[in-house]
Amino acid sequence: MDRIIELTLDGIAHGGEALGRHDGKVIFVPYAIPGERVRIALIEERERWARARLTQVIAASPDRVEPPCPYYGPDGCGGCHWQHIAYERQAALKGEIVADQLRRLGRIAQPAVADVLVLAEPALPAAGSTAEHEPAGAESVLAFGYRNHAQFALSPEGALGFRRGASHQVIAVEHCLLLHERLAELHAALDVAWPGLSGVSLRAGVNTGDALILFESADRAAPELEINLPCACALRTPAGVQPLIGEPWLAEEIAGRRYRVSAESFFQVNTPGAEALAAIVLGYLDPQPADVLLDAYCGVGLFALALADAAGEVIGIESSSSACEDFAHNADDCPAVSLHEGAVEEVLPALRGQGQRVDLAVMDPPRAGAGPQVIKELAALTPRRIAYVSCDPATLARDAVHLTAAGYRLHEAQPVDIFPQTCHVETVALWERR
């Protein structure tokens, strides 16, 4: 039988759980908020820590709100972690997590962490306004309806849904509050199921109106498909991606530049967030016309091409073949931009061996981080500034140790909330060579 205890929570963990202390152990409690007095059941105990299930909130935080999603909670969809927390507190907690990780794992005593950048929805005309040029109403926080990409699994009954937290069980979902309205329309209109279908991915170009549906199947035979939606469709099987309707990509526009994004290529799931990240990287690096800028993990070219007009030369490195094809297409009008296809840890030493000069660098590694070898090779090229774009504060902090050892100092970390209602946070960290 689970042991029941009461405790007051006094912090937040990297994984989004509130934490408290009892009998010398750190206790992690999901669906709670720092400052609350709670009753919990211990479900996993180790020597120095334990995990618990929240059974009762004895004294609630003033930031506790009613989750708007019917699928939210420990027995529901695992996509969101913080719908029970008022949005302003969510943003503040994310800043605390970034600073805490940089202190504890990054070994930076007083990291300069800016206030979390909160994204806003486009301003709407004031109520009752009919005049074309009347002032817009106040902007509101973009806390829902922001995702331009969603990956659905299929329930045993063939319905689209998301996996329950820490489980392979699929919860059928009729409507997800995080989806951009274009994706919500596609999701509502879809009624698909055939033998072998294992998943469906929906993507939208928020600023272009494009949409793409990617079906996942182990069956190499393409199904017959009828669809009355204005979108492209493709099928991914073990043999690769094949188009079903239209081309297997969509276009998105960021800060006035169009990007082709193929079905298998990575792109930020929050379009206003992508625009904010590109603007922060541009401001941090401040490229000059004579500078050579390196974009490691360049993907389809979000940062490389956003900065191309300001720098003298831009070099991209990417290992994904589909992203490389997209990059080449997107950079067609940029003669000073070049691309190296391959693993970053292999391309960097080759560039150094060729005597390549690098003045500035940006890197947006996967969730696992860049790692010591990549940082060592990048530092050997001696860029004066590095903008590190991270989707995981813990791996950013671990890489911070290697950047410090390589002769760089953290100037500032700017968290950006491109994943509201979850514990995830994107951070742009500016490193300067000492």
GITA-V273510 format. One record per residue. N is the residue number from 0. RES is the residue in one small letter. SS is DSSP state (@ for helix, = for strand, . for the rest). OMEGA is omega in radians with two decimals (* if undefined). Layout:
BEGIN
((N & RES & SS & OMEGA) (N & RES & SS & OMEGA))
END
This chain:
BEGIN
((0 & m & . & -3.13) (1 & d & . & 3.12) (2 & r & = & -3.10) (3 & i & = & 3.08) (4 & i & = & 3.02) (5 & e & = & 3.04) (6 & l & = & 3.06) (7 & t & = & -3.10) (8 & l & . & -3.04) (9 & d & . & 3.14) (10 & g & = & -3.14) (11 & i & = & -3.11) (12 & a & . & -3.13) (13 & h & . & -3.12) (14 & g & . & 3.07) (15 & g & . & -3.14) (16 & e & . & 2.98) (17 & a & = & -3.13) (18 & l & = & 3.05) (19 & g & = & -3.09) (20 & r & = & -3.12) (21 & h & = & 3.13) (22 & d & . & 3.09) (23 & g & . & 3.13) (24 & k & = & 2.97) (25 & v & = & -3.11) (26 & i & = & 3.14) (27 & f & = & -3.04) (28 & v & = & 3.07) (29 & p & . & 3.10) (30 & y & . & 3.06) (31 & a & . & -3.06) (32 & i & . & 3.07) (33 & p & . & -3.10) (34 & g & . & -3.11) (35 & e & . & 2.96) (36 & r & = & -2.99) (37 & v & = & 2.95) (38 & r & = & -3.03) (39 & i & = & 3.02) (40 & a & = & 3.14) (41 & l & = & -3.07) (42 & i & = & 3.09) (43 & e & = & -3.11) (44 & e & = & 3.03) (45 & r & . & -3.06) (46 & e & . & -3.04) (47 & r & . & -3.11) (48 & w & = & 3.11) (49 & a & = & 3.03) (50 & r & = & -3.02) (51 & a & = & 3.01) (52 & r & = & 3.14) (53 & l & = & 3.12) (54 & t & = & 3.13) (55 & q & = & 3.00) (56 & v & = & -3.08) (57 & i & = & 3.09) (58 & a & = & -3.01) (59 & a & . & 3.01) (60 & s & . & 3.04) (61 & p & . & 3.13) (62 & d & . & 3.12) (63 & r & = & 3.13) (64 & v & . & 3.09) (65 & e & . & 3.13) (66 & p & . & -3.09) (67 & p & . & -3.05) (68 & c & . & -3.14) (69 & p & . & -3.11) (70 & y & . & -3.05) (71 & y & = & 3.05) (72 & g & . & -3.05) (73 & p & . & 3.14) (74 & d & . & -3.09) (75 & g & . & -3.12) (76 & c & = & -3.11) (77 & g & . & -3.07) (78 & g & . & -3.12) (79 & c & . & 3.13) (80 & h & . & -2.91) (81 & w & . & 3.12) (82 & q & . & 3.12) (83 & h & . & -3.09) (84 & i & = & 3.07) (85 & a & . & -2.96) (86 & y & @ & -3.12) (87 & e & @ & 3.12) (88 & r & @ & 3.07) (89 & q & @ & -3.11) (90 & a & @ & 3.14) (91 & a & @ & 3.13) (92 & l & @ & 3.13) (93 & k & @ & 3.06) (94 & g & @ & 3.11) (95 & e & @ & -3.14) (96 & i & @ & -3.14) (97 & v & @ & -3.13) (98 & a & @ & -3.12) (99 & d & @ & 3.14) (100 & q & @ & 3.12) (101 & l & @ & 3.09) (102 & r & @ & -2.98) (103 & r & @ & -3.10) (104 & l & . & -3.10) (105 & g & . & 3.09) (106 & r & . & 3.07) (107 & i & . & -2.98) (108 & a & . & -3.11) (109 & q & . & -3.11) (110 & p & . & 3.09) (111 & a & . & -3.12) (112 & v & = & 3.14) (113 & a & = & 3.04) (114 & d & = & -3.12) (115 & v & = & 3.09) (116 & l & = & -3.14) (117 & v & = & -3.11) (118 & l & . & -3.11) (119 & a & = & 3.02) (120 & e & . & 3.08) (121 & p & . & 3.13) (122 & a & . & 3.12) (123 & l & . & 3.08) (124 & p & = & 3.13) (125 & a & . & -3.12) (126 & a & . & 3.13) (127 & g & . & -3.10) (128 & s & . & 3.07) (129 & t & . & -3.11) (130 & a & . & -3.05) (131 & e & . & -3.02) (132 & h & . & 3.10) (133 & e & . & -3.11) (134 & p & . & 3.08) (135 & a & = & 3.08) (136 & g & . & -3.10) (137 & a & . & 3.09) (138 & e & . & 3.09) (139 & s & . & -3.11) (140 & v & = & 3.12) (141 & l & . & -3.05) (142 & a & . & 3.09) (143 & f & . & 3.04) (144 & g & . & -3.03) (145 & y & . & -3.01) (146 & r & = & 3.07) (147 & n & . & -3.12) (148 & h & = & 3.10) (149 & a & = & 3.13) (150 & q & = & -3.09) (151 & f & = & 2.93) (152 & a & = & 3.13) (153 & l & = & 3.06) (154 & s & . & 3.10) (155 & p & . & 3.13) (156 & e & . & 3.12) (157 & g & . & 3.13) (158 & a & . & 3.09) (159 & l & = & 3.13) (160 & g & = & 3.13) (161 & f & = & -3.12) (162 & r & = & 3.03) (163 & r & = & -3.11) (164 & g & . & 3.12) (165 & a & . & -3.09) (166 & s & . & 3.02) (167 & h & . & 3.14) (168 & q & . & -3.12) (169 & v & = & 3.08) (170 & i & = & 3.10) (171 & a & = & -3.07) (172 & v & . & 3.13) (173 & e & . & -3.12) (174 & h & . & 3.10) (175 & c & . & -3.08) (176 & l & . & -3.13) (177 & l & . & -3.06) (178 & l & = & 2.95) (179 & h & . & -3.03) (180 & e & @ & 3.11) (181 & r & @ & 3.10) (182 & l & @ & 3.13) (183 & a & @ & 3.09) (184 & e & @ & 3.12) (185 & l & @ & -3.12) (186 & h & @ & -3.11) (187 & a & @ & -3.07) (188 & a & @ & -3.06) (189 & l & . & 3.00) (190 & d & . & -3.00) (191 & v & . & 3.01) (192 & a & . & 3.01) (193 & w & . & -3.12) (194 & p & . & -3.14) (195 & g & . & 3.10) (196 & l & = & -3.08) (197 & s & = & -3.13) (198 & g & = & 3.13) (199 & v & = & 3.10) (200 & s & = & 3.12) (201 & l & = & 3.09) (202 & r & = & 3.12) (203 & a & = & 2.93) (204 & g & . & -3.02) (205 & v & . & -3.10) (206 & n & . & 3.14) (207 & t & . & -3.07) (208 & g & . & 3.11) (209 & d & . & 3.07) (210 & a & = & -3.11) (211 & l & = & 3.05) (212 & i & = & 3.10) (213 & l & = & 3.09) (214 & f & = & 3.13) (215 & e & = & -3.13) (216 & s & = & 3.04) (217 & a & . & 3.14) (218 & d & . & -3.09) (219 & r & . & -3.13) (220 & a & . & 3.14) (221 & a & . & 3.13) (222 & p & . & 2.94) (223 & e & . & -3.00) (224 & l & . & 3.00) (225 & e & . & -3.11) (226 & i & . & -3.13) (227 & n & . & -3.13) (228 & l & . & 3.11) (229 & p & . & -3.11) (230 & c & . & 3.03) (231 & a & = & 3.13) (232 & c & = & 3.11) (233 & a & = & -3.13) (234 & l & = & 3.05) (235 & r & = & 3.09) (236 & t & = & 3.07) (237 & p & . & 3.13) (238 & a & . & -3.13) (239 & g & = & -3.11) (240 & v & = & 3.07) (241 & q & = & 3.13) (242 & p & = & 3.04) (243 & l & = & 3.08) (244 & i & = & -3.13) (245 & g & . & -3.14) (246 & e & . & -3.09) (247 & p & . & 3.06) (248 & w & = & 3.02) (249 & l & = & 3.09) (250 & a & = & 3.02) (251 & e & = & -3.12) (252 & e & = & 3.12) (253 & i & = & 3.10) (254 & a & . & 3.06) (255 & g & . & 3.12) (256 & r & = & 3.13) (257 & r & = & 3.12) (258 & y & = & 2.96) (259 & r & = & -3.13) (260 & v & = & -3.13) (261 & s & = & -3.06) (262 & a & . & -3.09) (263 & e & . & -3.08) (264 & s & . & 3.09) (265 & f & . & 2.97) (266 & f & . & -3.14) (267 & q & . & -3.06) (268 & v & . & -3.11) (269 & n & = & -3.04) (270 & t & @ & 3.04) (271 & p & @ & 3.09) (272 & g & @ & 3.09) (273 & a & @ & 3.11) (274 & e & @ & 3.13) (275 & a & @ & 3.14) (276 & l & @ & 3.14) (277 & a & @ & 3.13) (278 & a & @ & 3.13) (279 & i & @ & 3.12) (280 & v & @ & 3.11) (281 & l & @ & -3.13) (282 & g & @ & 3.13) (283 & y & @ & -3.06) (284 & l & @ & 3.12) (285 & d & . & -3.09) (286 & p & . & 3.12) (287 & q & . & -3.03) (288 & p & . & -3.12) (289 & a & . & -3.03) (290 & d & . & 2.95) (291 & v & = & -3.08) (292 & l & = & 3.11) (293 & l & = & 3.07) (294 & d & = & 3.08) (295 & a & = & -3.04) (296 & y & . & -2.93) (297 & c & . & 3.12) (298 & g & . & -3.12) (299 & v & . & 3.04) (300 & g & . & -3.08) (301 & l & @ & -3.07) (302 & f & @ & -3.11) (303 & a & @ & -3.06) (304 & l & @ & 3.07) (305 & a & @ & -3.11) (306 & l & . & -3.01) (307 & a & . & -3.10) (308 & d & . & -3.09) (309 & a & . & -3.10) (310 & a & . & 3.11) (311 & g & . & -3.13) (312 & e & = & 3.13) (313 & v & = & 3.13) (314 & i & = & 3.11) (315 & g & = & 3.04) (316 & i & = & -3.11) (317 & e & = & -3.12) (318 & s & . & -3.12) (319 & s & . & -3.11) (320 & s & @ & 3.14) (321 & s & @ & 3.10) (322 & a & @ & 3.10) (323 & c & @ & 3.09) (324 & e & @ & 3.09) (325 & d & @ & -3.14) (326 & f & @ & -3.13) (327 & a & @ & 3.11) (328 & h & @ & -3.08) (329 & n & @ & -3.09) (330 & a & . & -3.06) (331 & d & . & -3.11) (332 & d & . & -3.09) (333 & c & . & -3.07) (334 & p & . & -3.10) (335 & a & . & -3.13) (336 & v & = & 3.10) (337 & s & = & -3.07) (338 & l & = & 3.02) (339 & h & = & 3.12) (340 & e & = & 3.14) (341 & g & . & 3.10) (342 & a & . & -3.09) (343 & v & @ & -3.10) (344 & e & @ & 3.09) (345 & e & @ & -3.09) (346 & v & @ & -3.08) (347 & l & @ & 3.12) (348 & p & @ & 3.08) (349 & a & @ & 3.10) (350 & l & @ & 3.13) (351 & r & @ & 3.12) (352 & g & @ & 3.10) (353 & q & . & -3.13) (354 & g & . & -3.11) (355 & q & . & 3.07) (356 & r & . & 3.06) (357 & v & . & -3.14) (358 & d & . & -3.09) (359 & l & = & 3.12) (360 & a & = & 2.97) (361 & v & = & 3.05) (362 & m & = & 3.14) (363 & d & . & -3.04) (364 & p & . & 3.05) (365 & p & . & -3.04) (366 & r & . & -3.13) (367 & a & . & 3.13) (368 & g & . & -3.12) (369 & a & . & 3.13) (370 & g & . & -3.01) (371 & p & @ & -3.09) (372 & q & @ & 3.12) (373 & v & @ & -3.12) (374 & i & @ & 3.09) (375 & k & @ & -3.12) (376 & e & @ & 3.12) (377 & l & @ & 3.14) (378 & a & @ & 3.13) (379 & a & @ & 3.08) (380 & l & . & 3.03) (381 & t & . & 3.00) (382 & p & . & -3.10) (383 & r & . & 3.08) (384 & r & = & 3.06) (385 & i & = & 3.01) (386 & a & = & -3.11) (387 & y & = & 3.12) (388 & v & = & -2.99) (389 & s & = & 3.04) (390 & c & . & -3.12) (391 & d & . & -3.12) (392 & p & @ & -3.12) (393 & a & @ & 3.14) (394 & t & @ & 3.02) (395 & l & @ & -3.12) (396 & a & @ & 3.11) (397 & r & @ & 3.10) (398 & d & @ & 3.10) (399 & a & @ & 3.12) (400 & v & @ & -3.11) (401 & h & @ & 3.09) (402 & l & @ & 3.09) (403 & t & @ & 3.14) (404 & a & @ & -3.12) (405 & a & . & 3.06) (406 & g & . & 3.13) (407 & y & = & 3.09) (408 & r & = & 3.11) (409 & l & = & 3.07) (410 & h & = & -3.14) (411 & e & = & 3.01) (412 & a & = & -3.13) (413 & q & = & 3.04) (414 & p & = & 3.11) (415 & v & = & -3.08) (416 & d & = & 3.09) (417 & i & . & 3.11) (418 & f & . & 3.13) (419 & p & . & -3.12) (420 & q & . & 3.05) (421 & t & . & 3.11) (422 & c & . & -3.09) (423 & h & . & 3.14) (424 & v & . & 3.05) (425 & e & = & -3.13) (426 & t & = & 2.97) (427 & v & = & -3.13) (428 & a & = & 3.13) (429 & l & = & 3.11) (430 & w & = & 3.14) (431 & e & = & -3.14) (432 & r & = & -3.13) (433 & r & . & *))
END
